[in-house]
Amino acid sequence: GGAWRLGFDIDQAGEEMVALRPAAIPPVGEARSDIAIVLGLAQRLGMGEDFFGGDVEAGWDHVLAPLGITTAELRARGGGG
């Protein structure tokens, strides 16, 4: 038999992969992602400018900047880069 693995198998290739994954299902009711909730709270606390003006994609772009790629470019490539 083969070896069983739970979760993600992280190897060097996996560490080097960047992917933009769409939601598995549409949001139910008023459901939002954790990051959208955090950025919304920052806005309400008057700290929005420190948190990308509440723009989730701007936050992702900040994280991706050292790689020289943007969220829009990943999306144009079908999600992978």
ZABAVO-723943 format. One record per atom (N, C-alpha, C, O): atom name; x, y, z. Coordinates in steps of 0.2 Angstrom, whole numbers, plus 5000, padded with zeros to 4 digits. Layout:
REM ZABAVO-723943
drenlum atome:CA east:X north:Y up:Z
...
//
This chain:
REM ZABAVO-723943
drenlum atome:N east:5004 north:4994 up:5000
drenlum atome:CA east:5000 north:5000 up:5000
drenlum atome:C east:5004 north:5006 up:5000
drenlum atome:O east:5010 north:5006 up:5001
drenlum atome:N east:5001 north:5012 up:4998
drenlum atome:CA east:5004 north:5018 up:4998
drenlum atome:C east:5004 north:5022 up:5005
drenlum atome:O east:5000 north:5020 up:5009
drenlum atome:N east:5008 north:5027 up:5006
drenlum atome:CA east:5008 north:5031 up:5012
drenlum atome:C east:5001 north:5035 up:5012
drenlum atome:O east:5000 north:5038 up:5007
drenlum atome:N east:4998 north:5036 up:5018
drenlum atome:CA east:4993 north:5041 up:5018
drenlum atome:C east:4995 north:5047 up:5021
drenlum atome:O east:4999 north:5048 up:5025
drenlum atome:N east:4992 north:5053 up:5018
drenlum atome:CA east:4994 north:5059 up:5020
drenlum atome:C east:4987 north:5063 up:5021
drenlum atome:O east:4983 north:5063 up:5017
drenlum atome:N east:4987 north:5067 up:5026
drenlum atome:CA east:4982 north:5072 up:5028
drenlum atome:C east:4984 north:5079 up:5026
drenlum atome:O east:4990 north:5080 up:5028
drenlum atome:N east:4980 north:5083 up:5024
drenlum atome:CA east:4981 north:5090 up:5023
drenlum atome:C east:4985 north:5091 up:5016
drenlum atome:O east:4985 north:5087 up:5012
drenlum atome:N east:4990 north:5096 up:5017
drenlum atome:CA east:4994 north:5098 up:5011
drenlum atome:C east:5001 north:5095 up:5011
drenlum atome:O east:5004 north:5095 up:5017
drenlum atome:N east:5003 north:5092 up:5006
drenlum atome:CA east:5010 north:5089 up:5005
drenlum atome:C east:5014 north:5095 up:5003
drenlum atome:O east:5014 north:5097 up:4997
drenlum atome:N east:5018 north:5098 up:5008
drenlum atome:CA east:5022 north:5104 up:5006
drenlum atome:C east:5029 north:5102 up:5004
drenlum atome:O east:5033 north:5099 up:5009
drenlum atome:N east:5031 north:5103 up:4998
drenlum atome:CA east:5038 north:5102 up:4996
drenlum atome:C east:5041 north:5108 up:4993
drenlum atome:O east:5037 north:5113 up:4993
drenlum atome:N east:5047 north:5108 up:4990
drenlum atome:CA east:5050 north:5114 up:4988
drenlum atome:C east:5045 north:5117 up:4982
drenlum atome:O east:5045 north:5123 up:4982
drenlum atome:N east:5043 north:5113 up:4978
drenlum atome:CA east:5038 north:5116 up:4972
drenlum atome:C east:5032 north:5119 up:4975
drenlum atome:O east:5030 north:5124 up:4973
drenlum atome:N east:5029 north:5116 up:4980
drenlum atome:CA east:5023 north:5119 up:4984
drenlum atome:C east:5025 north:5126 up:4987
drenlum atome:O east:5021 north:5130 up:4987
drenlum atome:N east:5031 north:5126 up:4990
drenlum atome:CA east:5033 north:5132 up:4993
drenlum atome:C east:5034 north:5138 up:4988
drenlum atome:O east:5033 north:5144 up:4990
drenlum atome:N east:5036 north:5136 up:4982
drenlum atome:CA east:5037 north:5141 up:4977
drenlum atome:C east:5031 north:5143 up:4973
drenlum atome:O east:5031 north:5148 up:4969
drenlum atome:N east:5025 north:5140 up:4974
drenlum atome:CA east:5019 north:5141 up:4970
drenlum atome:C east:5015 north:5147 up:4973
drenlum atome:O east:5014 north:5147 up:4979
drenlum atome:N east:5012 north:5151 up:4969
drenlum atome:CA east:5008 north:5156 up:4971
drenlum atome:C east:5001 north:5155 up:4967
drenlum atome:O east:5001 north:5154 up:4961
drenlum atome:N east:4996 north:5155 up:4970
drenlum atome:CA east:4989 north:5153 up:4967
drenlum atome:C east:4984 north:5158 up:4970
drenlum atome:O east:4983 north:5159 up:4976
drenlum atome:N east:4979 north:5160 up:4965
drenlum atome:CA east:4973 north:5163 up:4967
drenlum atome:C east:4968 north:5159 up:4966
drenlum atome:O east:4966 north:5157 up:4961
drenlum atome:N east:4964 north:5157 up:4972
drenlum atome:CA east:4959 north:5152 up:4972
drenlum atome:C east:4952 north:5155 up:4973
drenlum atome:O east:4951 north:5159 up:4977
drenlum atome:N east:4948 north:5154 up:4968
drenlum atome:CA east:4941 north:5157 up:4969
drenlum atome:C east:4937 north:5153 up:4975
drenlum atome:O east:4939 north:5148 up:4977
drenlum atome:N east:4932 north:5156 up:4978
drenlum atome:CA east:4928 north:5153 up:4983
drenlum atome:C east:4925 north:5147 up:4980
drenlum atome:O east:4923 north:5146 up:4975
drenlum atome:N east:4925 north:5142 up:4985
drenlum atome:CA east:4922 north:5135 up:4983
drenlum atome:C east:4915 north:5136 up:4982
drenlum atome:O east:4912 north:5132 up:4977
drenlum atome:N east:4911 north:5140 up:4986
drenlum atome:CA east:4904 north:5141 up:4985
drenlum atome:C east:4903 north:5149 up:4986
drenlum atome:O east:4907 north:5152 up:4989
drenlum atome:N east:4897 north:5151 up:4983
drenlum atome:CA east:4896 north:5158 up:4984
drenlum atome:C east:4894 north:5159 up:4992
drenlum atome:O east:4892 north:5155 up:4995
drenlum atome:N east:4896 north:5165 up:4994
drenlum atome:CA east:4894 north:5167 up:5001
drenlum atome:C east:4887 north:5166 up:5003
drenlum atome:O east:4882 north:5167 up:4999
drenlum atome:N east:4886 north:5163 up:5009
drenlum atome:CA east:4879 north:5162 up:5011
drenlum atome:C east:4877 north:5168 up:5015
drenlum atome:O east:4880 north:5170 up:5020
drenlum atome:N east:4871 north:5171 up:5014
drenlum atome:CA east:4869 north:5177 up:5018
drenlum atome:C east:4874 north:5183 up:5018
drenlum atome:O east:4876 north:5185 up:5012
drenlum atome:N east:4876 north:5185 up:5024
drenlum atome:CA east:4881 north:5190 up:5024
drenlum atome:C east:4888 north:5188 up:5026
drenlum atome:O east:4892 north:5192 up:5028
drenlum atome:N east:4889 north:5181 up:5024
drenlum atome:CA east:4896 north:5178 up:5026
drenlum atome:C east:4901 north:5182 up:5022
drenlum atome:O east:4900 north:5184 up:5016
drenlum atome:N east:4907 north:5183 up:5025
drenlum atome:CA east:4913 north:5187 up:5022
drenlum atome:C east:4919 north:5183 up:5024
drenlum atome:O east:4919 north:5179 up:5029
drenlum atome:N east:4924 north:5184 up:5021
drenlum atome:CA east:4930 north:5180 up:5023
drenlum atome:C east:4933 north:5184 up:5029
drenlum atome:O east:4931 north:5189 up:5031
drenlum atome:N east:4938 north:5180 up:5032
drenlum atome:CA east:4941 north:5183 up:5038
drenlum atome:C east:4944 north:5189 up:5037
drenlum atome:O east:4944 north:5194 up:5041
drenlum atome:N east:4948 north:5190 up:5031
drenlum atome:CA east:4952 north:5196 up:5030
drenlum atome:C east:4947 north:5202 up:5028
drenlum atome:O east:4948 north:5207 up:5030
drenlum atome:N east:4941 north:5200 up:5025
drenlum atome:CA east:4936 north:5206 up:5024
drenlum atome:C east:4934 north:5208 up:5031
drenlum atome:O east:4932 north:5214 up:5031
drenlum atome:N east:4933 north:5204 up:5035
drenlum atome:CA east:4930 north:5206 up:5042
drenlum atome:C east:4935 north:5210 up:5046
drenlum atome:O east:4934 north:5215 up:5048
drenlum atome:N east:4942 north:5208 up:5045
drenlum atome:CA east:4947 north:5212 up:5049
drenlum atome:C east:4948 north:5219 up:5046
drenlum atome:O east:4948 north:5224 up:5049
drenlum atome:N east:4948 north:5219 up:5039
drenlum atome:CA east:4948 north:5225 up:5036
drenlum atome:C east:4942 north:5230 up:5037
drenlum atome:O east:4943 north:5236 up:5038
drenlum atome:N east:4936 north:5227 up:5037
drenlum atome:CA east:4930 north:5231 up:5039
drenlum atome:C east:4931 north:5234 up:5046
drenlum atome:O east:4929 north:5239 up:5048
drenlum atome:N east:4933 north:5229 up:5051
drenlum atome:CA east:4934 north:5232 up:5058
drenlum atome:C east:4939 north:5238 up:5058
drenlum atome:O east:4938 north:5243 up:5062
drenlum atome:N east:4944 north:5237 up:5055
drenlum atome:CA east:4950 north:5242 up:5054
drenlum atome:C east:4946 north:5249 up:5052
drenlum atome:O east:4948 north:5254 up:5055
drenlum atome:N east:4942 north:5248 up:5047
drenlum atome:CA east:4939 north:5254 up:5044
drenlum atome:C east:4935 north:5257 up:5050
drenlum atome:O east:4935 north:5264 up:5051
drenlum atome:N east:4931 north:5253 up:5053
drenlum atome:CA east:4926 north:5256 up:5058
drenlum atome:C east:4930 north:5259 up:5064
drenlum atome:O east:4927 north:5263 up:5067
drenlum atome:N east:4936 north:5257 up:5065
drenlum atome:CA east:4940 north:5259 up:5071
drenlum atome:C east:4944 north:5265 up:5069
drenlum atome:O east:4948 north:5268 up:5073
drenlum atome:N east:4943 north:5267 up:5063
drenlum atome:CA east:4947 north:5273 up:5060
drenlum atome:C east:4954 north:5272 up:5058
drenlum atome:O east:4958 north:5276 up:5058
drenlum atome:N east:4956 north:5265 up:5057
drenlum atome:CA east:4962 north:5263 up:5055
drenlum atome:C east:4963 north:5260 up:5048
drenlum atome:O east:4967 north:5257 up:5046
drenlum atome:N east:4958 north:5262 up:5044
drenlum atome:CA east:4957 north:5260 up:5037
drenlum atome:C east:4963 north:5261 up:5033
drenlum atome:O east:4965 north:5257 up:5029
drenlum atome:N east:4966 north:5267 up:5034
drenlum atome:CA east:4972 north:5268 up:5029
drenlum atome:C east:4978 north:5264 up:5031
drenlum atome:O east:4983 north:5263 up:5027
drenlum atome:N east:4979 north:5261 up:5037
drenlum atome:CA east:4984 north:5257 up:5039
drenlum atome:C east:4983 north:5250 up:5037
drenlum atome:O east:4987 north:5245 up:5037
drenlum atome:N east:4976 north:5249 up:5034
drenlum atome:CA east:4974 north:5242 up:5032
drenlum atome:C east:4972 north:5242 up:5025
drenlum atome:O east:4966 north:5240 up:5023
drenlum atome:N east:4975 north:5246 up:5021
drenlum atome:CA east:4974 north:5246 up:5013
drenlum atome:C east:4967 north:5249 up:5012
drenlum atome:O east:4964 north:5247 up:5006
drenlum atome:N east:4965 north:5253 up:5016
drenlum atome:CA east:4959 north:5257 up:5014
drenlum atome:C east:4953 north:5252 up:5014
drenlum atome:O east:4948 north:5253 up:5011
drenlum atome:N east:4954 north:5246 up:5017
drenlum atome:CA east:4948 north:5241 up:5017
drenlum atome:C east:4948 north:5237 up:5011
drenlum atome:O east:4943 north:5233 up:5010
drenlum atome:N east:4953 north:5238 up:5007
drenlum atome:CA east:4953 north:5234 up:5000
drenlum atome:C east:4957 north:5228 up:5001
drenlum atome:O east:4963 north:5228 up:5001
drenlum atome:N east:4954 north:5222 up:5001
drenlum atome:CA east:4957 north:5215 up:5001
drenlum atome:C east:4962 north:5214 up:4996
drenlum atome:O east:4967 north:5212 up:4997
drenlum atome:N east:4960 north:5216 up:4990
drenlum atome:CA east:4965 north:5215 up:4984
drenlum atome:C east:4971 north:5219 up:4985
drenlum atome:O east:4976 north:5217 up:4983
drenlum atome:N east:4970 north:5225 up:4988
drenlum atome:CA east:4976 north:5229 up:4989
drenlum atome:C east:4981 north:5226 up:4994
drenlum atome:O east:4987 north:5227 up:4993
drenlum atome:N east:4978 north:5223 up:4999
drenlum atome:CA east:4982 north:5219 up:5004
drenlum atome:C east:4986 north:5213 up:5001
drenlum atome:O east:4992 north:5212 up:5002
drenlum atome:N east:4982 north:5210 up:4996
drenlum atome:CA east:4985 north:5204 up:4993
drenlum atome:C east:4991 north:5207 up:4988
drenlum atome:O east:4996 north:5204 up:4988
drenlum atome:N east:4990 north:5212 up:4985
drenlum atome:CA east:4995 north:5215 up:4981
drenlum atome:C east:5001 north:5217 up:4985
drenlum atome:O east:5007 north:5217 up:4982
drenlum atome:N east:5000 north:5220 up:4991
drenlum atome:CA east:5006 north:5222 up:4995
drenlum atome:C east:5010 north:5215 up:4997
drenlum atome:O east:5016 north:5216 up:4996
drenlum atome:N east:5007 north:5210 up:4998
drenlum atome:CA east:5010 north:5204 up:5000
drenlum atome:C east:5014 north:5201 up:4994
drenlum atome:O east:5020 north:5198 up:4994
drenlum atome:N east:5011 north:5202 up:4988
drenlum atome:CA east:5014 north:5199 up:4981
drenlum atome:C east:5019 north:5204 up:4978
drenlum atome:O east:5023 north:5201 up:4974
drenlum atome:N east:5019 north:5210 up:4981
drenlum atome:CA east:5024 north:5215 up:4978
drenlum atome:C east:5031 north:5212 up:4977
drenlum atome:O east:5034 north:5213 up:4972
drenlum atome:N east:5034 north:5209 up:4982
drenlum atome:CA east:5041 north:5207 up:4982
drenlum atome:C east:5042 north:5202 up:4976
drenlum atome:O east:5048 north:5201 up:4974
drenlum atome:N east:5037 north:5198 up:4974
drenlum atome:CA east:5037 north:5193 up:4969
drenlum atome:C east:5036 north:5197 up:4962
drenlum atome:O east:5037 north:5193 up:4957
drenlum atome:N east:5035 north:5203 up:4962
drenlum atome:CA east:5034 north:5207 up:4955
drenlum atome:C east:5027 north:5205 up:4952
drenlum atome:O east:5027 north:5205 up:4945
drenlum atome:N east:5022 north:5203 up:4955
drenlum atome:CA east:5016 north:5201 up:4952
drenlum atome:C east:5010 north:5204 up:4956
drenlum atome:O east:5011 north:5205 up:4962
drenlum atome:N east:5004 north:5205 up:4953
drenlum atome:CA east:4998 north:5207 up:4956
drenlum atome:C east:4993 north:5202 up:4956
drenlum atome:O east:4993 north:5197 up:4952
drenlum atome:N east:4988 north:5204 up:4960
drenlum atome:CA east:4982 north:5199 up:4960
drenlum atome:C east:4979 north:5199 up:4953
drenlum atome:O east:4976 north:5194 up:4951
drenlum atome:N east:4978 north:5205 up:4950
drenlum atome:CA east:4975 north:5205 up:4943
drenlum atome:C east:4979 north:5201 up:4938
drenlum atome:O east:4976 north:5198 up:4934
drenlum atome:N east:4986 north:5201 up:4939
drenlum atome:CA east:4990 north:5197 up:4934
drenlum atome:C east:4989 north:5189 up:4935
drenlum atome:O east:4988 north:5185 up:4931
drenlum atome:N east:4988 north:5188 up:4942
drenlum atome:CA east:4987 north:5181 up:4943
drenlum atome:C east:4980 north:5179 up:4940
drenlum atome:O east:4979 north:5173 up:4937
drenlum atome:N east:4975 north:5183 up:4941
drenlum atome:CA east:4968 north:5182 up:4939
drenlum atome:C east:4969 north:5181 up:4931
drenlum atome:O east:4965 north:5176 up:4928
drenlum atome:N east:4973 north:5185 up:4928
drenlum atome:CA east:4973 north:5185 up:4920
drenlum atome:C east:4977 north:5178 up:4918
drenlum atome:O east:4975 north:5176 up:4912
drenlum atome:N east:4981 north:5175 up:4922
drenlum atome:CA east:4984 north:5169 up:4921
drenlum atome:C east:4980 north:5163 up:4923
drenlum atome:O east:4982 north:5157 up:4922
drenlum atome:N east:4974 north:5164 up:4925
drenlum atome:CA east:4970 north:5158 up:4927
drenlum atome:C east:4970 north:5156 up:4934
drenlum atome:O east:4968 north:5151 up:4936
drenlum atome:N east:4974 north:5161 up:4938
drenlum atome:CA east:4974 north:5159 up:4945
drenlum atome:C east:4981 north:5157 up:4947
drenlum atome:O east:4983 north:5158 up:4953
drenlum atome:N east:4986 north:5155 up:4943
drenlum atome:CA east:4992 north:5153 up:4945
drenlum atome:C east:4998 north:5157 up:4942
drenlum atome:O east:4997 north:5161 up:4937
drenlum atome:N east:5003 north:5157 up:4946
drenlum atome:CA east:5009 north:5161 up:4944
drenlum atome:C east:5016 north:5158 up:4946
drenlum atome:O east:5021 north:5161 up:4945
//
